């Protein structure tokens, strides 16, 4: 009776907490991937600019 109701309420709270935790964990993983991809984009932009500058220097010689 009463114990079953409280046990079900406790289990429901725990299951909902796990669900919300998994949703926010997935969101955090997606945002981390976007952050790392922006770092890589910045790195490749500088790398390409540096390669272009080196090509201009070598072409002038």
N, CA, C and O atoms as CSV, one atom per row, in Angstrom:
chain,resi,resn,atom,element,x,y,z
A,1,UNK,N,N,0.782,-1.180,0.000
A,1,UNK,CA,C,0.000,0.000,0.000
A,1,UNK,C,C,0.829,1.252,0.000
A,1,UNK,O,O,1.251,1.720,-1.057
A,2,UNK,N,N,1.072,1.805,1.177
A,2,UNK,CA,C,1.750,3.093,1.292
A,2,UNK,C,C,3.226,2.949,0.919
A,2,UNK,O,O,3.789,3.811,0.244
A,3,UNK,N,N,3.851,1.851,1.365
A,3,UNK,CA,C,5.262,1.643,1.037
A,3,UNK,C,C,5.457,1.542,-0.470
A,3,UNK,O,O,6.423,2.075,-1.016
A,4,UNK,N,N,4.539,0.859,-1.133
A,4,UNK,CA,C,4.626,0.705,-2.587
A,4,UNK,C,C,4.553,2.067,-3.269
A,4,UNK,O,O,5.276,2.318,-4.233
A,5,UNK,N,N,3.694,2.937,-2.777
A,5,UNK,CA,C,3.546,4.269,-3.369
A,5,UNK,C,C,4.838,5.072,-3.225
A,5,UNK,O,O,5.267,5.728,-4.175
A,6,UNK,N,N,5.463,5.025,-2.040
A,6,UNK,CA,C,6.715,5.758,-1.828
A,6,UNK,C,C,7.871,5.136,-2.614
A,6,UNK,O,O,8.740,5.850,-3.114
A,7,UNK,N,N,7.879,3.816,-2.720
A,7,UNK,CA,C,8.922,3.152,-3.500
A,7,UNK,C,C,8.796,3.526,-4.971
A,7,UNK,O,O,9.800,3.776,-5.638
A,8,UNK,N,N,7.577,3.565,-5.476
A,8,UNK,CA,C,7.352,3.944,-6.866
A,8,UNK,C,C,7.734,5.401,-7.097
A,8,UNK,O,O,8.319,5.727,-8.130
A,9,UNK,N,N,7.419,6.267,-6.167
A,9,UNK,CA,C,7.784,7.679,-6.278
A,9,UNK,C,C,9.306,7.849,-6.276
A,9,UNK,O,O,9.850,8.632,-7.055
A,10,UNK,N,N,9.982,7.116,-5.400
A,10,UNK,CA,C,11.445,7.183,-5.344
A,10,UNK,C,C,12.058,6.664,-6.637
A,10,UNK,O,O,12.978,7.279,-7.177
A,11,UNK,N,N,11.565,5.554,-7.133
A,11,UNK,CA,C,12.078,4.996,-8.383
A,11,UNK,C,C,11.810,5.935,-9.547
A,11,UNK,O,O,12.663,6.099,-10.418
A,12,UNK,N,N,10.642,6.550,-9.572
A,12,UNK,CA,C,10.316,7.493,-10.644
A,12,UNK,C,C,11.252,8.697,-10.615
A,12,UNK,O,O,11.719,9.149,-11.660
A,13,UNK,N,N,11.526,9.216,-9.419
A,13,UNK,CA,C,12.457,10.336,-9.295
A,13,UNK,C,C,13.843,9.943,-9.794
A,13,UNK,O,O,14.475,10.702,-10.529
A,14,UNK,N,N,14.318,8.771,-9.404
A,14,UNK,CA,C,15.639,8.303,-9.815
A,14,UNK,C,C,15.708,8.114,-11.329
A,14,UNK,O,O,16.692,8.507,-11.956
A,15,UNK,N,N,14.679,7.519,-11.919
A,15,UNK,CA,C,14.659,7.291,-13.363
A,15,UNK,C,C,14.609,8.611,-14.125
A,15,UNK,O,O,15.284,8.761,-15.144
A,16,UNK,N,N,13.826,9.562,-13.649
A,16,UNK,CA,C,13.750,10.868,-14.302
A,16,UNK,C,C,15.079,11.608,-14.185
A,16,UNK,O,O,15.501,12.279,-15.127
A,17,UNK,N,N,15.743,11.488,-13.027
A,17,UNK,CA,C,17.051,12.106,-12.849
A,17,UNK,C,C,18.061,11.521,-13.833
A,17,UNK,O,O,18.838,12.266,-14.431
A,18,UNK,N,N,18.062,10.215,-14.009
A,18,UNK,CA,C,18.973,9.573,-14.965
A,18,UNK,C,C,18.665,10.045,-16.383
A,18,UNK,O,O,19.587,10.297,-17.158
A,19,UNK,N,N,17.408,10.168,-16.728
A,19,UNK,CA,C,17.023,10.640,-18.060
A,19,UNK,C,C,17.514,12.065,-18.304
A,19,UNK,O,O,18.118,12.347,-19.339
A,20,UNK,N,N,17.256,12.959,-17.356
A,20,UNK,CA,C,17.687,14.353,-17.510
A,20,UNK,C,C,19.210,14.434,-17.557
A,20,UNK,O,O,19.766,15.207,-18.337
A,21,UNK,N,N,19.882,13.646,-16.731
A,21,UNK,CA,C,21.345,13.623,-16.736
A,21,UNK,C,C,21.877,13.173,-18.094
A,21,UNK,O,O,22.854,13.735,-18.589
A,22,UNK,N,N,21.254,12.175,-18.697
A,22,UNK,CA,C,21.720,11.697,-19.999
A,22,UNK,C,C,21.467,12.727,-21.094
A,22,UNK,O,O,22.285,12.872,-22.002
A,23,UNK,N,N,20.359,13.437,-21.022
A,23,UNK,CA,C,20.079,14.479,-22.015
A,23,UNK,C,C,21.117,15.587,-21.924
A,23,UNK,O,O,21.660,16.016,-22.942
A,24,UNK,N,N,21.395,16.054,-20.709
A,24,UNK,CA,C,22.381,17.123,-20.556
A,24,UNK,C,C,23.797,16.647,-20.860
A,24,UNK,O,O,24.619,17.435,-21.328
A,25,UNK,N,N,24.096,15.385,-20.606
A,25,UNK,CA,C,25.410,14.853,-20.968
A,25,UNK,C,C,25.586,14.821,-22.478
A,25,UNK,O,O,26.660,15.144,-22.986
A,26,UNK,N,N,24.549,14.436,-23.192
A,26,UNK,CA,C,24.621,14.441,-24.653
A,26,UNK,C,C,24.782,15.863,-25.180
A,26,UNK,O,O,25.550,16.096,-26.114
A,27,UNK,N,N,24.071,16.803,-24.594
A,27,UNK,CA,C,24.203,18.202,-24.997
A,27,UNK,C,C,25.613,18.717,-24.726
A,27,UNK,O,O,26.179,19.429,-25.555
A,28,UNK,N,N,26.179,18.369,-23.591
A,28,UNK,CA,C,27.545,18.787,-23.273
A,28,UNK,C,C,28.546,18.179,-24.247
A,28,UNK,O,O,29.514,18.838,-24.629
A,29,UNK,N,N,28.328,16.939,-24.652
A,29,UNK,CA,C,29.229,16.307,-25.615
A,29,UNK,C,C,29.161,17.004,-26.966
A,29,UNK,O,O,30.189,17.216,-27.609
A,30,UNK,N,N,27.964,17.360,-27.397
A,30,UNK,CA,C,27.811,18.066,-28.673
A,30,UNK,C,C,28.492,19.427,-28.618
A,30,UNK,O,O,29.185,19.808,-29.561
A,31,UNK,N,N,28.308,20.154,-27.542
A,31,UNK,CA,C,28.948,21.462,-27.416
A,31,UNK,C,C,30.467,21.339,-27.346
A,31,UNK,O,O,31.178,22.201,-27.863
A,32,UNK,N,N,30.968,20.292,-26.721
A,32,UNK,CA,C,32.415,20.077,-26.676
A,32,UNK,C,C,32.960,19.777,-28.065
A,32,UNK,O,O,34.049,20.234,-28.414
A,33,UNK,N,N,32.220,19.015,-28.859
A,33,UNK,CA,C,32.647,18.734,-30.234
A,33,UNK,C,C,32.684,20.016,-31.044
A,33,UNK,O,O,33.621,20.233,-31.812
A,34,UNK,N,N,31.683,20.871,-30.886
A,34,UNK,CA,C,31.693,22.151,-31.594
A,34,UNK,C,C,32.868,23.016,-31.153
A,34,UNK,O,O,33.483,23.687,-31.982
A,35,UNK,N,N,33.185,23.012,-29.877
A,35,UNK,CA,C,34.301,23.809,-29.375
A,35,UNK,C,C,35.625,23.325,-29.975
A,35,UNK,O,O,36.438,24.132,-30.424
A,36,UNK,N,N,35.836,22.014,-29.981
A,36,UNK,CA,C,37.073,21.470,-30.534
A,36,UNK,C,C,37.142,21.712,-32.038
A,36,UNK,O,O,38.220,21.984,-32.566
A,37,UNK,N,N,36.023,21.619,-32.729
A,37,UNK,CA,C,36.043,21.877,-34.172
A,37,UNK,C,C,36.357,23.338,-34.469
A,37,UNK,O,O,36.979,23.631,-35.490
A,38,UNK,N,N,35.948,24.253,-33.613
A,38,UNK,CA,C,36.309,25.656,-33.828
A,38,UNK,C,C,37.801,25.866,-33.588
A,38,UNK,O,O,38.427,26.666,-34.283
A,39,UNK,N,N,38.382,25.158,-32.614
A,39,UNK,CA,C,39.837,25.229,-32.423
A,39,UNK,C,C,40.554,24.730,-33.666
A,39,UNK,O,O,41.520,25.342,-34.120
A,40,UNK,N,N,40.081,23.615,-34.219
A,40,UNK,CA,C,40.713,23.043,-35.410
A,40,UNK,C,C,40.561,23.986,-36.599
A,40,UNK,O,O,41.488,24.131,-37.395
A,41,UNK,N,N,39.415,24.619,-36.725
A,41,UNK,CA,C,39.196,25.574,-37.808
A,41,UNK,C,C,40.167,26.748,-37.691
A,41,UNK,O,O,40.743,27.179,-38.689
A,42,UNK,N,N,40.348,27.261,-36.483
A,42,UNK,CA,C,41.301,28.355,-36.271
A,42,UNK,C,C,42.722,27.909,-36.597
A,42,UNK,O,O,43.472,28.644,-37.239
A,43,UNK,N,N,43.089,26.723,-36.164
A,43,UNK,CA,C,44.422,26.193,-36.446
A,43,UNK,C,C,44.651,26.053,-37.945
A,43,UNK,O,O,45.701,26.448,-38.451
A,44,UNK,N,N,43.674,25.493,-38.659
A,44,UNK,CA,C,43.842,25.305,-40.100
A,44,UNK,C,C,43.858,26.640,-40.836
A,44,UNK,O,O,44.552,26.769,-41.845
A,45,UNK,N,N,43.120,27.628,-40.365
A,45,UNK,CA,C,43.146,28.952,-40.985
A,45,UNK,C,C,44.538,29.556,-40.865
A,45,UNK,O,O,45.076,30.073,-41.844
A,46,UNK,N,N,45.123,29.493,-39.676
A,46,UNK,CA,C,46.485,30.010,-39.499
A,46,UNK,C,C,47.487,29.202,-40.317
A,46,UNK,O,O,48.416,29.766,-40.893
A,47,UNK,N,N,47.304,27.892,-40.369
A,47,UNK,CA,C,48.216,27.028,-41.125
A,47,UNK,C,C,48.154,27.361,-42.613
A,47,UNK,O,O,49.190,27.470,-43.268
A,48,UNK,N,N,46.953,27.521,-43.147
A,48,UNK,CA,C,46.811,27.853,-44.567
A,48,UNK,C,C,47.371,29.234,-44.869
A,48,UNK,O,O,47.984,29.441,-45.916
A,49,UNK,N,N,47.165,30.180,-43.959
A,49,UNK,CA,C,47.723,31.522,-44.156
A,49,UNK,C,C,49.245,31.467,-44.148
A,49,UNK,O,O,49.900,32.125,-44.956
A,50,UNK,N,N,49.798,30.689,-43.243
A,50,UNK,CA,C,51.249,30.555,-43.163
A,50,UNK,C,C,51.797,29.877,-44.421
A,50,UNK,O,O,52.840,30.283,-44.934
A,51,UNK,N,N,51.114,28.860,-44.917
A,51,UNK,CA,C,51.543,28.192,-46.145
A,51,UNK,C,C,51.471,29.136,-47.334
A,51,UNK,O,O,52.348,29.118,-48.198
A,52,UNK,N,N,50.433,29.960,-47.383
A,52,UNK,CA,C,50.304,30.917,-48.481
A,52,UNK,C,C,51.412,31.961,-48.415
A,52,UNK,O,O,51.959,32.340,-49.451
A,53,UNK,N,N,51.750,32.429,-47.228
A,53,UNK,CA,C,52.837,33.394,-47.076
A,53,UNK,C,C,54.174,32.775,-47.479
A,53,UNK,O,O,55.000,33.432,-48.112
A,54,UNK,N,N,54.383,31.519,-47.113
A,54,UNK,CA,C,55.624,30.837,-47.494
A,54,UNK,C,C,55.692,30.630,-48.997
A,54,UNK,O,O,56.771,30.725,-49.581
A,55,UNK,N,N,54.569,30.352,-49.630
A,55,UNK,CA,C,54.545,30.170,-51.079
A,55,UNK,C,C,54.879,31.473,-51.788
A,55,UNK,O,O,55.599,31.470,-52.786
A,56,UNK,N,N,54.365,32.581,-51.284
A,56,UNK,CA,C,54.676,33.885,-51.884
A,56,UNK,C,C,56.160,34.210,-51.730
A,56,UNK,O,O,56.784,34.734,-52.653
A,57,UNK,N,N,56.725,33.898,-50.563
A,57,UNK,CA,C,58.142,34.168,-50.329
A,57,UNK,C,C,59.015,33.324,-51.250
A,57,UNK,O,O,60.012,33.815,-51.778
A,58,UNK,N,N,58.650,32.060,-51.447
A,58,UNK,CA,C,59.445,31.177,-52.298
A,58,UNK,C,C,59.283,31.526,-53.768
A,58,UNK,O,O,60.217,31.325,-54.545
A,59,UNK,N,N,58.133,32.041,-54.173
A,59,UNK,CA,C,57.906,32.396,-55.571
A,59,UNK,C,C,58.693,33.643,-55.949
A,59,UNK,O,O,59.063,33.804,-57.112
A,60,UNK,N,N,58.953,34.514,-55.007
A,60,UNK,CA,C,59.676,35.748,-55.281
A,60,UNK,C,C,61.171,35.551,-55.409
A,60,UNK,O,O,61.869,36.455,-55.869
A,61,UNK,N,N,61.682,34.400,-55.018
A,61,UNK,CA,C,63.137,34.186,-55.042
A,61,UNK,C,C,63.614,33.633,-56.349
A,61,UNK,O,O,64.810,33.400,-56.521
